[in-house]
Amino acid sequence: MSSQFCIVLTTVGSEQNKTQIIEAVLSHKLAACIQSMPIESHYVWDDQVCCDRELLLIMKTTRSCYEKLEQVIVESHEYEVPQVVQVPFVDGFNPYLTWIEENTHC
């Protein structure tokens, strides 16, 4: 059962964009839960080493929602090339997985 579930990760650069993405994702029932936390990202962009404070969004969802979820994130995102990655669950507590399934509709 756990193989049908995943976490989707994205980062944003502002509270406003965080709220916009969270509201869009939850209103479409594309994730059951979204956690956010401040992070510091180090990366290369346009041949420059960059360091920015960002907000990491961790979305618990089903793999069948990924395509629609990716589309909503990209459409709502402030970045030119946003991070949108899917991390499949290896295993999980069955009642929690059931709750995710009950609260996503894809």
Buried (B, 14 or more C-beta within 10 A) or exposed (E): EBEEBBBBBBBBBEEEBBEBBBEBBBEBBBBBBBEBEEEEEEEEEEEEEEEEEBBBBBBBBBBBBBEBBBEBBBEBBEBEEBBBEBEEBEEBEEEBBEBBBEBBEB
